[in-house]
Amino acid sequence: MQTNLADFIRDTEDGREADAILRSCVHCGFCTATCPTYQLLGDELDGPRGRIYLMKQVLEGKPATAKTQMHLDRCLTCRNCETTCPSGVQYGRLVDIGRKIVEQQAPPRPLGRRVTGAVLKALLPRKWLFTPALQAGRLVRPLLPQKLKNKVPLAEPHGVWPTRVHARKMLLLDGCVQPAMSPNINYATARVLDALGVQSVIASKAGCCGAIRYHLNDQDGGLDDMRRNIDAWWPYVEKEEVEAIVMNASGCGVTVKEYGQLLMHDHAYAEKARRISALTRDISEILPAFDVQLQQKLDGKIGQRVAYHPPCTLQHGQQIRGKVEALLRGVGVDVQLCADSHLCCGSAGTYSVLQPELSYRLRDTKLAALQATAPDIIVSGNIGCLTHLQSGTATPVRHWIELVDQALQAAA
């Protein structure tokens, strides 16, 4: 794709990166076939190719409009298009750059939307704010309208954190919303690793991975969150006390794996960020090394028919496919992938709050496909997907690591 960037962006770091991405696009349109919003709306501008043209126009100097912003807002950033693209277009990175410029140029958003965005950016990344807010929401949950109830999951037990000390240690990101919404995921992860001889270490000053603020156009705030995590983890990494940084929320995992790219121009953090990204592993990348131990402990112990929803941030963002299914099948689980398993469930971070109509249509389509496999339980690997899917079904929706943990406890 030929480009002629405007003076305001041409010689900037973002401009050079956007120019290279735009030039890699060959207009083939393969991306539209796997874009969830294009499939729903049938509008070229609600598919990756159309959005690329919109961003190109803005970067070449055409003023951004509210319509431009609307089409970019509708993008889930699921990155399915990246998996499909034969030219390797880094669409996710381009849309980050494009949204930032459009946000600066487009007319101010409606007041309600501005307030909602400000609340999300202030509340979600700060565990010390989000946790009491969620607890208060649970107290009045019966009085809430259904769409708000969907965002306030019931409290759940989480058992005990393992206390054994092991020579092998790995950092585990505690996160921001997950400890309040579904604390058992972190506890289950720590117990599974403990059973395999690995100690989980939580760095107390680490928090939100940075994705929430970064993708809500507070990119400076998101980068600050990333730097804070690097500072919290660096003493363990520098002293080589940990083997890996483990993620059990794939949305966080894909972001931390991109710290090296996102902070590449920050001279104080660039090298540290690269090393942090290189050490980061999704939990599904860690456990295959323990296949034999798990099979000995669990073979046949999980007697449920399971429908697995691979999160977009895992299969498209991190390009990890097949590991969870193989792991569960290896210990005797009947795992089913639904039709169109590559498509997004509609959660997409804050998308389900900001674009509820499209989000719920995608959720219902995904649940219909998952339910068609007649599962006893639905599993996934990202807190957003889990909460979103559970809001539309009576079938239990859990993180797959919780199944492993439950079976290990039963076998002990």
C-alpha positions as CSV (number, residue, x, y, z in Angstrom):
1,M,0.0,0.0,0.0
2,Q,1.5,3.3,-1.0
3,T,1.5,6.0,1.7
4,N,2.2,9.7,1.9
5,L,2.0,10.6,5.6
6,A,1.2,14.1,6.8
7,D,3.9,16.3,8.3
8,F,2.5,16.0,11.8
9,I,3.2,12.3,12.0
10,R,5.8,11.5,9.2
11,D,9.0,11.8,11.2
12,T,7.8,10.5,14.5
13,E,8.3,7.1,16.0
14,D,4.6,6.3,15.6
15,G,4.6,7.6,12.1
16,R,7.5,5.4,11.0
17,E,6.0,2.4,12.6
18,A,2.5,3.1,11.1
19,D,4.0,3.7,7.6
20,A,5.8,0.3,7.6
21,I,2.6,-1.5,8.7
22,L,0.5,0.3,6.1
23,R,3.0,-0.6,3.3
24,S,2.8,-4.3,4.2
25,C,-1.0,-4.4,3.4
26,V,-1.8,-5.7,-0.1
27,H,-5.6,-5.0,0.0
28,C,-6.3,-8.7,-0.4
29,G,-9.3,-8.7,2.0
30,F,-8.7,-12.1,3.5
31,C,-9.1,-10.4,6.9
32,T,-12.8,-9.6,6.3
33,A,-13.6,-13.3,6.2
34,T,-12.6,-13.7,9.9
35,C,-13.6,-10.3,11.3
36,P,-16.4,-10.6,13.8
37,T,-17.8,-7.1,13.4
38,Y,-17.7,-7.4,9.6
39,Q,-19.7,-10.6,9.8
40,L,-22.3,-9.0,12.0
41,L,-22.6,-5.6,10.2
42,G,-21.5,-6.3,6.6
43,D,-19.9,-2.9,6.3
44,E,-16.5,-2.7,4.7
45,L,-15.6,0.1,7.2
46,D,-16.3,-2.4,10.1
47,G,-13.7,-4.8,8.8
48,P,-9.9,-4.6,9.1
49,R,-9.3,-3.5,5.5
50,G,-11.8,-0.7,5.7
51,R,-10.4,0.5,9.0
52,I,-6.9,0.5,7.6
53,Y,-8.1,2.8,4.8
54,L,-9.7,5.1,7.4
55,M,-6.5,5.2,9.4
56,K,-4.4,5.8,6.3
57,Q,-6.6,8.8,5.4
58,V,-6.2,10.3,8.8
59,L,-2.4,9.7,8.9
60,E,-2.2,11.3,5.5
61,G,-3.9,14.5,6.7
62,K,-7.6,14.0,6.3
63,P,-9.3,15.2,9.5
64,A,-10.8,12.5,11.7
65,T,-14.5,12.6,12.1
66,A,-17.0,11.1,14.6
67,K,-17.7,8.4,12.0
68,T,-14.0,7.5,11.7
69,Q,-13.9,7.1,15.5
70,M,-17.1,5.0,15.5
71,H,-15.7,2.4,13.1
72,L,-12.4,2.2,15.1
73,D,-14.4,2.0,18.4
74,R,-16.3,-1.0,17.0
75,C,-13.1,-3.0,16.4
76,L,-12.7,-5.6,19.1
77,T,-8.9,-5.7,18.7
78,C,-9.3,-9.5,18.6
79,R,-6.5,-9.7,16.1
80,N,-8.1,-12.6,14.2
81,C,-7.2,-10.6,11.1
82,E,-3.5,-10.9,12.0
83,T,-3.8,-14.7,12.1
84,T,-5.6,-14.7,8.7
85,C,-3.3,-12.1,7.0
86,P,-0.9,-13.6,4.4
87,S,1.2,-10.5,4.5
88,G,1.8,-10.3,8.3
89,V,0.1,-6.9,8.8
90,Q,0.4,-5.9,12.4
91,Y,-3.1,-4.6,12.6
92,G,-3.3,-4.5,16.4
93,R,-0.3,-2.1,16.6
94,L,-1.7,0.0,13.8
95,V,-5.1,0.4,15.4
96,D,-3.4,1.6,18.7
97,I,-1.6,4.3,16.8
98,G,-4.6,5.2,14.7
99,R,-7.0,5.4,17.7
100,K,-4.6,7.7,19.5
101,I,-4.5,10.2,16.6
102,V,-8.2,10.0,15.9
103,E,-9.0,10.6,19.6
104,Q,-6.9,13.8,19.4
105,Q,-8.6,15.0,16.2
106,A,-12.2,13.9,16.3
107,P,-15.0,16.0,17.9
108,P,-15.4,15.5,21.7
109,R,-17.3,12.3,22.6
110,P,-20.8,12.6,24.2
111,L,-20.6,13.4,27.9
112,G,-21.9,10.0,29.0
113,R,-19.2,8.2,27.0
114,R,-16.5,10.4,28.3
115,V,-17.6,9.8,31.9
116,T,-17.8,6.0,31.4
117,G,-14.4,5.9,29.9
118,A,-12.9,8.0,32.7
119,V,-14.5,5.7,35.3
120,L,-13.2,2.6,33.6
121,K,-9.7,4.0,33.4
122,A,-9.7,5.1,37.0
123,L,-11.4,2.1,38.6
124,L,-10.4,-1.1,36.8
125,P,-6.6,-0.8,36.9
126,R,-6.5,0.0,40.6
127,K,-7.2,-3.1,42.7
128,W,-7.5,-1.0,45.9
129,L,-10.5,0.8,44.3
130,F,-12.0,-2.0,42.2
131,T,-12.2,-4.6,45.0
132,P,-14.3,-2.5,47.4
133,A,-16.4,-1.3,44.5
134,L,-17.2,-4.8,43.4
135,Q,-18.0,-5.8,47.0
136,A,-20.4,-2.9,47.3
137,G,-22.0,-4.0,44.0
138,R,-22.5,-7.5,45.3
139,L,-24.4,-6.1,48.3
140,V,-27.0,-4.5,46.0
141,R,-26.8,-7.0,43.1
142,P,-30.4,-8.2,43.5
143,L,-31.6,-4.6,42.8
144,L,-29.4,-4.1,39.7
145,P,-30.7,-4.3,36.1
146,Q,-29.6,-7.5,34.3
147,K,-26.8,-5.8,32.3
148,L,-25.2,-4.5,35.5
149,K,-25.7,-7.8,37.2
150,N,-23.6,-9.4,34.4
151,K,-20.7,-7.3,35.5
152,V,-21.0,-8.2,39.2
153,P,-20.2,-11.9,39.5
154,L,-21.1,-13.6,42.8
155,A,-18.3,-14.2,45.3
156,E,-16.6,-17.5,45.2
157,P,-14.4,-19.6,47.6
158,H,-10.7,-19.8,46.7
159,G,-9.2,-22.2,49.2
160,V,-5.7,-21.8,50.6
161,W,-2.5,-20.5,49.0
162,P,0.3,-23.1,49.1
163,T,3.0,-22.5,51.7
164,R,5.8,-24.9,50.7
165,V,9.1,-23.5,49.6
166,H,10.6,-24.9,46.4
167,A,14.0,-24.3,44.7
168,R,12.1,-23.6,41.4
169,K,10.3,-20.3,41.5
170,M,8.1,-18.3,39.0
171,L,6.6,-14.9,39.3
172,L,2.8,-14.9,39.0
173,L,1.0,-11.7,38.0
174,D,-1.8,-11.1,40.5
175,G,-3.6,-8.6,38.2
176,C,-6.2,-6.0,38.9
177,V,-9.8,-7.2,38.4
178,Q,-9.1,-11.0,38.6
179,P,-8.3,-11.2,42.3
180,A,-11.6,-9.6,43.1
181,M,-13.8,-11.2,40.4
182,S,-12.4,-14.7,40.5
183,P,-9.7,-15.1,43.1
184,N,-9.6,-18.9,42.7
185,I,-7.9,-18.6,39.4
186,N,-4.7,-17.4,41.0
187,Y,-5.0,-19.7,44.0
188,A,-5.6,-22.7,41.6
189,T,-2.6,-21.7,39.5
190,A,-0.4,-21.5,42.6
191,R,-1.6,-24.9,43.9
192,V,-1.1,-26.6,40.5
193,L,2.5,-25.3,40.3
194,D,3.1,-26.2,43.9
195,A,2.0,-29.8,43.2
196,L,4.6,-29.9,40.4
197,G,7.4,-28.5,42.6
198,V,7.3,-24.8,41.6
199,Q,6.7,-22.0,44.0
200,S,4.6,-19.0,42.8
201,V,5.9,-15.6,43.8
202,I,3.7,-12.5,43.9
203,A,5.5,-9.1,43.6
204,S,3.4,-6.9,45.8
205,K,3.9,-3.7,43.8
206,A,2.9,-5.3,40.5
207,G,-0.7,-4.6,39.4
208,C,-2.6,-4.0,36.2
209,C,-0.6,-5.1,33.1
210,G,-1.3,-1.7,31.5
211,A,-3.8,-3.0,28.8
212,I,-6.9,-1.3,30.2
213,R,-5.6,2.3,30.2
214,Y,-3.5,1.8,27.0
215,H,-6.4,0.5,25.0
216,L,-8.7,3.3,26.3
217,N,-6.5,5.9,24.7
218,D,-4.6,6.7,27.9
219,Q,-1.4,5.3,26.4
220,D,0.9,7.3,28.8
221,G,-1.0,5.9,31.8
222,G,-0.8,2.4,30.4
223,L,2.9,2.7,29.8
224,D,3.3,3.9,33.4
225,D,1.5,0.7,34.6
226,M,4.0,-1.3,32.5
227,R,7.0,0.5,34.0
228,R,5.6,-0.1,37.5
229,N,5.4,-3.8,36.9
230,I,8.9,-3.9,35.4
231,D,10.2,-2.2,38.6
232,A,8.3,-4.7,40.8
233,W,9.7,-7.7,38.9
234,W,13.2,-6.6,38.1
235,P,14.9,-7.5,41.5
236,Y,13.7,-11.1,41.0
237,V,14.8,-11.1,37.3
238,E,18.1,-9.4,37.8
239,K,19.1,-11.9,40.5
240,E,17.9,-14.8,38.4
241,E,15.7,-16.0,41.2
242,V,12.7,-16.9,38.9
243,E,12.5,-19.0,35.8
244,A,9.5,-17.3,34.2
245,I,6.7,-14.8,34.7
246,V,3.5,-16.7,34.5
247,M,0.2,-15.4,33.1
248,N,-3.1,-17.0,33.7
249,A,-5.1,-14.2,32.0
250,S,-4.3,-14.2,28.3
251,G,-5.2,-10.6,27.9
252,C,-2.5,-9.7,30.4
253,G,-0.1,-12.2,28.8
254,V,-0.3,-10.7,25.4
255,T,0.3,-7.2,26.8
256,V,3.3,-8.2,28.9
257,K,4.8,-10.1,26.0
258,E,4.7,-6.8,24.1
259,Y,6.4,-4.6,26.7
260,G,9.6,-4.9,24.8
261,Q,7.9,-3.4,21.7
262,L,5.8,-0.8,23.5
263,L,8.8,0.5,25.5
264,M,11.5,0.1,22.8
265,H,12.0,3.9,22.6
266,D,12.2,4.4,26.4
267,H,16.0,4.3,27.0
268,A,15.6,3.7,30.8
269,Y,13.3,0.7,30.3
270,A,13.8,-0.7,26.8
271,E,16.3,-3.5,27.7
272,K,14.5,-4.4,30.9
273,A,11.2,-4.5,29.0
274,R,12.7,-6.9,26.4
275,R,13.9,-9.2,29.1
276,I,10.5,-9.2,30.9
277,S,8.7,-10.0,27.7
278,A,11.2,-12.8,26.9
279,L,10.5,-14.4,30.3
280,T,6.7,-14.2,30.1
281,R,4.7,-17.4,29.6
282,D,1.1,-18.2,29.6
283,I,0.3,-21.0,32.0
284,S,-0.5,-23.3,29.0
285,E,3.1,-22.9,27.9
286,I,4.4,-23.9,31.3
287,L,2.5,-27.1,32.1
288,P,3.4,-29.2,29.0
289,A,6.9,-29.5,30.5
290,F,5.2,-31.4,33.4
291,D,3.1,-33.7,31.1
292,V,4.3,-37.0,32.6
293,Q,3.8,-35.8,36.2
294,L,0.3,-34.6,35.4
295,Q,-0.7,-37.7,33.5
296,Q,0.5,-39.9,36.4
297,K,-1.5,-37.8,38.9
298,L,-4.6,-37.1,36.8
299,D,-5.2,-39.7,34.1
300,G,-9.0,-40.2,34.1
301,K,-9.6,-38.0,37.1
302,I,-11.4,-35.3,35.3
303,G,-14.6,-37.0,34.1
304,Q,-16.4,-34.1,32.5
305,R,-17.2,-33.2,28.9
306,V,-15.6,-29.8,28.4
307,A,-16.2,-27.1,25.8
308,Y,-13.1,-25.0,25.4
309,H,-13.2,-21.4,24.2
310,P,-9.7,-20.2,23.2
311,P,-9.4,-16.5,24.0
312,C,-8.5,-14.2,21.1
313,T,-5.6,-12.9,23.2
314,L,-4.2,-16.4,23.3
315,Q,-4.9,-17.8,19.9
316,H,-4.4,-14.6,17.8
317,G,-2.5,-12.2,20.1
318,Q,0.0,-14.7,21.4
319,Q,-0.4,-17.2,18.6
320,I,-0.8,-20.1,21.0
321,R,-3.1,-22.8,19.8
322,G,-3.7,-26.4,20.8
323,K,-1.8,-26.4,24.0
324,V,-4.7,-26.3,26.4
325,E,-6.7,-28.9,24.5
326,A,-3.6,-31.2,24.3
327,L,-2.9,-30.8,28.0
328,L,-6.5,-31.6,29.0
329,R,-6.8,-34.5,26.6
330,G,-3.5,-35.8,27.9
331,V,-5.1,-36.3,31.3
332,G,-8.2,-37.9,30.0
333,V,-10.6,-34.9,29.5
334,D,-13.2,-35.0,26.8
335,V,-12.4,-31.6,25.3
336,Q,-14.5,-30.1,22.5
337,L,-13.9,-27.1,20.3
338,C,-17.0,-25.4,19.0
339,A,-17.7,-24.3,15.4
340,D,-16.0,-21.1,14.6
341,S,-13.8,-21.4,17.6
342,H,-11.5,-18.7,16.1
343,L,-14.1,-16.0,16.6
344,C,-14.3,-13.6,19.5
345,C,-16.9,-14.0,22.3
346,G,-17.4,-10.3,22.4
347,S,-15.8,-9.5,25.8
348,A,-12.6,-7.8,24.5
349,G,-11.6,-6.0,27.7
350,T,-13.9,-3.0,28.2
351,Y,-15.7,-3.6,24.8
352,S,-18.7,-5.3,26.5
353,V,-19.3,-2.1,28.5
354,L,-18.7,0.4,25.7
355,Q,-20.2,-1.6,22.8
356,P,-22.9,-3.7,24.6
357,E,-25.1,-4.4,21.6
358,L,-22.4,-5.9,19.4
359,S,-20.8,-7.6,22.4
360,Y,-23.9,-9.4,23.5
361,R,-24.7,-10.5,19.9
362,L,-21.2,-12.1,19.7
363,R,-21.6,-13.6,23.2
364,D,-24.9,-15.3,22.3
365,T,-23.5,-16.6,19.0
366,K,-20.5,-18.0,20.8
367,L,-22.6,-19.6,23.5
368,A,-24.9,-21.3,21.0
369,A,-21.9,-22.9,19.4
370,L,-20.4,-23.9,22.7
371,Q,-23.7,-25.4,24.0
372,A,-24.0,-27.4,20.7
373,T,-21.2,-29.6,22.0
374,A,-23.4,-30.6,25.0
375,P,-20.7,-29.8,27.6
376,D,-20.9,-30.3,31.4
377,I,-18.7,-27.2,31.7
378,I,-17.2,-24.4,29.6
379,V,-13.6,-23.4,30.1
380,S,-11.4,-20.6,28.9
381,G,-8.2,-18.8,29.8
382,N,-9.1,-15.2,30.3
383,I,-11.1,-13.5,33.0
384,G,-13.0,-11.2,30.6
385,C,-14.1,-14.1,28.5
386,L,-15.1,-16.2,31.6
387,T,-17.3,-13.4,33.1
388,H,-18.8,-12.4,29.8
389,L,-19.8,-16.0,28.8
390,Q,-21.1,-16.8,32.3
391,S,-23.5,-13.9,32.1
392,G,-25.4,-15.7,29.3
393,T,-25.6,-19.3,30.4
394,A,-26.4,-21.5,33.3
395,T,-23.7,-23.9,32.3
396,P,-20.7,-23.4,34.6
397,V,-17.9,-21.3,33.0
398,R,-14.5,-21.7,34.6
399,H,-10.8,-21.2,33.9
400,W,-9.3,-24.5,32.7
401,I,-6.6,-24.4,35.4
402,E,-9.3,-24.7,38.0
403,L,-10.2,-28.1,36.6
404,V,-6.7,-29.3,36.9
405,D,-6.4,-27.9,40.4
406,Q,-9.7,-29.6,41.5
407,A,-8.6,-32.9,40.1
408,L,-5.1,-32.7,41.8
409,Q,-6.8,-32.0,45.1
410,A,-9.1,-34.9,44.7
411,A,-6.2,-37.2,43.8
412,A,-4.0,-36.1,46.7
